[in-house]
């Protein structure tokens, strides 16, 4: 039975959190743990999380940051603690559950079926037989950004920004989270850039061979998203900084 810790970054999520869904996921999936990171929320998020953790303290835990540090740092802080637990798999999931928690089992199965792969990225691909509900504007902006990210990374990645990722709990991957991310909104891309740089330094297998994208069975836009139109422009600028910092000379 695999042991799994999923980090859930939370900032002012009291009205959108679905405590019963997390508790039910633990009951349905042996070995599954959640680590909720409260990123200095101003509402009742921390209280809601502590009430949830009290239901099953051996499977549900809360890490409270003293002040708001942004999603990238919340994820990084949670992942560092998750790796320290020594579990087989660690990952992160958006608190709004736009990606259903049932996808966790599919991600684990994908890694267990492909021992050479180390990181699974959820991909929101609109296909027949899938329930991918995304506004036309966000879909179009997402495709433009994804194309730019793929160009910067030199990888045929379809969706870097889906808030559902799973990694093997190895020291090599844990090392990618030691330093704070330079980017805020597109830290997912920065993580992949770090992986590419380290693989080149060590002369190991190309980063592309360690990655696996899994098309989601379902994904739904959830009202109250904190993503703003200006974040798209900021994200493109951050891509340029990531390229200069990690991939200069390509």
Buried (B, 14 or more C-beta within 10 A) or exposed (E): EBBBBBBBBBBBBBEBBBBEEBBEBBEEBEBBBBBBBBBBBEEBBBEBBBEBBEEBEEBBBBBBBEEBBBBBBBBBBBBBBBBEEEBBBBBBBBBBBBBBBEBBBBBBEBBEEEEEBBBBBBBBBEEEEBEBBBEEEBBEBBEEBBEBBBEBBBBEBBBBBBBBBBBBBEEBBBEBBEEEBBBBBBBBBBBBBBBBBBBBEEEEEEBBEBBBBBBBBBBEEBEEEEEEEEBBEBBBEBBEEBBEBBBEEE
